[in-house]
Each structure stands twice: as C-alpha cells, then as structure tokens.
Amino acid sequence: MTEETPAQRLRLDLEMSEFGVQMYRTRMRRMYPKASAADIDAKVASWLLSRSGTADAVGQPTARFA
C-alpha cells in the first residue's frame, strides 16, 4: 500500500465532499419533484450552512481536529 501525499488526501476529501452534496441534491429532487432548480439550490445551501462546524451552525463544532 502506497502512502498518499497531503495533496492527494485533500483532493480525495474534496471529491468526497462534492459527492455528498450531489447525493443530498438528488435526495431533495426526489423528495420535492415539483421544486424548481432554484428551490433545490436553496435547500442544498441551507443544509450546507446548518452543518456543524460552519459559522452559523447549530450545535458544537467537533474538537476532534483541534
């Protein structure tokens, strides 16, 4: 097993994050089939901003990486 460079790990993290956003967007389309693209975008943006660790998030950020 080869060890990944920090750049490779960062790229993988970003790809996984984008995949998660795409999954959530797909879920919103299935839950709200009549919603416009703007409505879905708003739901995704709201979800991203409500996650722990964001500036306006509800809840406590993790101390795991501190």
Phi and psi restraints in degrees (value plus and minus 20) as a CYANA .aco file:
   2 THR   PHI    -109.8   -69.8
   2 THR   PSI     125.7   165.7
   3 GLU   PHI    -104.9   -64.9
   3 GLU   PSI     116.4   156.4
   4 GLU   PHI    -101.8   -61.8
   4 GLU   PSI     129.2   169.2
   5 THR   PHI     -96.5   -56.5
   5 THR   PSI     142.4   182.4
   6 PRO   PHI     -77.1   -37.1
   6 PRO   PSI     -57.3   -17.3
   7 ALA   PHI     -84.4   -44.4
   7 ALA   PSI     -60.2   -20.2
   8 GLN   PHI     -86.2   -46.2
   8 GLN   PSI     -59.8   -19.8
   9 ARG   PHI     -85.7   -45.7
   9 ARG   PSI     -61.0   -21.0
  10 LEU   PHI     -83.4   -43.4
  10 LEU   PSI     -64.4   -24.4
  11 ARG   PHI     -79.1   -39.1
  11 ARG   PSI     -64.7   -24.7
  12 LEU   PHI     -82.2   -42.2
  12 LEU   PSI     -63.4   -23.4
  13 ASP   PHI     -79.5   -39.5
  13 ASP   PSI     -64.4   -24.4
  14 LEU   PHI     -86.2   -46.2
  14 LEU   PSI     -60.0   -20.0
  15 GLU   PHI     -84.3   -44.3
  15 GLU   PSI     -61.0   -21.0
  16 MET   PHI     -86.5   -46.5
  16 MET   PSI     -58.8   -18.8
  17 SER   PHI     -83.5   -43.5
  17 SER   PSI     -66.3   -26.3
  18 GLU   PHI     -82.5   -42.5
  18 GLU   PSI     -58.8   -18.8
  19 PHE   PHI     -81.7   -41.7
  19 PHE   PSI     -61.8   -21.8
  20 GLY   PHI     -81.9   -41.9
  20 GLY   PSI     -60.3   -20.3
  21 VAL   PHI     -85.3   -45.3
  21 VAL   PSI     -62.3   -22.3
  22 GLN   PHI     -82.0   -42.0
  22 GLN   PSI     -60.2   -20.2
  23 MET   PHI     -83.1   -43.1
  23 MET   PSI     -63.4   -23.4
  24 TYR   PHI     -85.1   -45.1
  24 TYR   PSI     -61.6   -21.6
  25 ARG   PHI     -80.0   -40.0
  25 ARG   PSI     -63.5   -23.5
  26 THR   PHI     -82.6   -42.6
  26 THR   PSI     -61.8   -21.8
  27 ARG   PHI     -80.8   -40.8
  27 ARG   PSI     -63.0   -23.0
  28 MET   PHI     -84.9   -44.9
  28 MET   PSI     -58.2   -18.2
  29 ARG   PHI     -83.0   -43.0
  29 ARG   PSI     -58.5   -18.5
  30 ARG   PHI     -91.1   -51.1
  30 ARG   PSI     -58.8   -18.8
  31 MET   PHI     -93.2   -53.2
  31 MET   PSI     -51.7   -11.7
  32 TYR   PHI    -147.8  -107.8
  32 TYR   PSI      50.6    90.6
  33 PRO   PHI     -83.4   -43.4
  33 PRO   PSI     -42.4    -2.4
  34 LYS   PHI    -113.6   -73.6
  34 LYS   PSI     -21.9    18.1
  35 ALA   PHI     -91.6   -51.6
  35 ALA   PSI     125.4   165.4
  36 SER   PHI     -95.8   -55.8
  36 SER   PSI     146.7   186.7
  37 ALA   PHI     -79.9   -39.9
  37 ALA   PSI     -57.5   -17.5
  38 ALA   PHI     -85.2   -45.2
  38 ALA   PSI     -59.7   -19.7
  39 ASP   PHI     -83.9   -43.9
  39 ASP   PSI     -62.5   -22.5
  40 ILE   PHI     -84.5   -44.5
  40 ILE   PSI     -63.2   -23.2
  41 ASP   PHI     -78.5   -38.5
  41 ASP   PSI     -60.7   -20.7
  42 ALA   PHI     -86.0   -46.0
  42 ALA   PSI     -60.1   -20.1
  43 LYS   PHI     -84.9   -44.9
  43 LYS   PSI     -61.4   -21.4
  44 VAL   PHI     -86.0   -46.0
  44 VAL   PSI     -64.2   -24.2
  45 ALA   PHI     -81.7   -41.7
  45 ALA   PSI     -62.4   -22.4
  46 SER   PHI     -82.0   -42.0
  46 SER   PSI     -62.9   -22.9
  47 TRP   PHI     -82.0   -42.0
  47 TRP   PSI     -65.3   -25.3
  48 LEU   PHI     -82.3   -42.3
  48 LEU   PSI     -59.1   -19.1
  49 LEU   PHI     -95.3   -55.3
  49 LEU   PSI     -40.5    -0.5
  50 SER   PHI    -109.8   -69.8
  50 SER   PSI     -24.9    15.1
  51 ARG   PHI     -94.3   -54.3
  51 ARG   PSI     126.6   166.6
  52 SER   PHI     -78.7   -38.7
  52 SER   PSI     118.0   158.0
  53 GLY   PHI      80.6   120.6
  53 GLY   PSI     -31.7     8.3
  54 THR   PHI    -107.7   -67.7
  54 THR   PSI     140.3   180.3
  55 ALA   PHI     -76.4   -36.4
  55 ALA   PSI     -60.9   -20.9
  56 ASP   PHI    -124.2   -84.2
  56 ASP   PSI      -2.0    38.0
  57 ALA   PHI     -91.5   -51.5
  57 ALA   PSI     130.4   170.4
  58 VAL   PHI    -107.6   -67.6
  58 VAL   PSI     118.9   158.9
  59 GLY   PHI      82.7   122.7
  59 GLY   PSI     159.2   199.2
  60 GLN   PHI    -122.6   -82.6
  60 GLN   PSI     113.8   153.8
  61 PRO   PHI     -84.9   -44.9
  61 PRO   PSI     133.4   173.4
  62 THR   PHI     -91.1   -51.1
  62 THR   PSI     125.3   165.3
  63 ALA   PHI    -117.5   -77.5
  63 ALA   PSI     -14.7    25.3
  64 ARG   PHI     -77.2   -37.2
  64 ARG   PSI     -55.3   -15.3
  65 PHE   PHI    -126.3   -86.3
  65 PHE   PSI     -14.2    25.8
